[in-house]
Amino acid sequence: MSYPTHIICREGFFYYRMKVPVDLQPHFPTKFITKSLKTRDLSVAKTMLVNLEYAVKRVFTLLRTGILDEAMAKELVKEVSPTKQPIAAYTQALGKPAGPCLSKIIEQYMLEKQSEWTPKTKMEMDGVFKLLLDIQMDIDVTTITKQTMLDLRSKLMRLPANRYKRYPDQTIQQLLEMSDITPMSTKSVNKHIGGMAALLRYCTDEGIVPVNNATGLKLSEKKRADEDRSTYSVEDLKRIVANLPFDQTTPERYWIPLIACYSGMRLNEICQLYVADVQDVDGVWCFSVNDTKDKRLKNQASERMVPMHPKLLKLGMLEYVEKLRRSKAPRLWMNLTWMDIHGYSNGFGKWYQRFNREYVTDDAKKVFHSFRHLVTDTLKQAGVQDTVIAELVGHSHGSHAMTMSRYGKRYQPKVLLEALNLIDYGVEIRPWKG
């Protein structure tokens, strides 16, 4: 639900929130004026908004006149600033932080962000903040210094990955004292530091802390981005196609790896395809990658038309689709079920992981995503333009993105098909019969 400008909703209550203009911020204790309207009724909040807007703008105007002395300016600011309650005494008596505790700030932050995050992102952030709370305890966020963050980073670098699954009965201190554990990756450390940085950025915006002491603390990753996962070799592909199942009851186990191999599409993009997403565009059969119905896209550039490689046509892809049309099946892979976190890819992803390790390779860097690396690398070595490759696999066009989006049109399927035709792995594949 959208609300009038300067009104926000937290836990069912409405608040007035206005950013203080930059030239007037020296007069105010925080960058934002945030006042509880003490109502759950939007119509009441709108009525109160009118009076608050007038009062705030009046204060801004008077402060800009330059004729007020310091005392008068402070009194004016008090009129529109929220009243701070003297909580230090009783919170200390209860043994709690005097300022806002970390757990409460995390709760507020996640509540504000929940409309922006996908279920998967929310799940990941839940895990990040759970570990941060375990390490830092429920401290007063106003006491977090640069040294606090350096100490946190040091501990993260010594803790194992999947701490709650692998060491559920060990405390943080016990884990830090163990010498025979493999620490989490640099990428994981940076994910946790990034989560803390985002949380403290929220705190600075809200005026809770004056500075974000988590910035600039991410570790340098020595490996290149293209080394994060490996591409499949021709020998790997031979093992894949030699072991693809031909069971009529599980067609997805045959087709999904092959579509990835000849398109570079992401796993969930293939798993969530509907029959209607197989389309003839100007004489070229394509997969329409879109976010209609219950489908999801990774980003805006992901929405695209991906031509069907001639190899897939030769193997019987269109015949398979036509059979589904006749049976009125809505989706290409009716065995796959939708999950809130992973969409349609969860079940197939787990199966492929087992298949990959049993029949293909024990290289941990070779996973389903390796098909995507294989396609992009094959096209790159064939001299295909970066912008064509980017459009095929659903990436932005890098430094050309603004120019392309503003003045250019998407490549026609025929142009993209010319690029895909350059993919020939030289492996024989048994056609689908069904």
Secondary structure, DSSP 8 states (H G I E B T S, - for coil): ----TTEEEETTEEEEEEE--GGGGGGSSSSEEEEE---S-HHHHHHHHHHHHHHHHHHHHHHHHS---HHHHHHHHHHHS------HHHHHHTTS-SS-BHHHHHHHHHHHHTTTS-HHHHHHHHHHHHHHHHHH-S-BGGG--HHHHHHHHHHHTTSBTTHHHH-TT--HHHHHH-SS--B--HHHHHHHHHHHHHHHHHHHHTTSSSS-TTTT------S-GGGSS----HHHHHHHHHH----TT-THHHHHHHHHHTT---HHHHHT-BGGGEEEETTEEEEEE---TT---SSGGG-EEEE--HHHHHHTHHHHHHHHHHTT-SBS-TT---BTTTBT-HHHHHHHHHHIIIII---TT-STTHHHHHHHHHHHHTT--HHHHHHHHT---GGGHHHHHHH-----HHHHHHHHTT------------
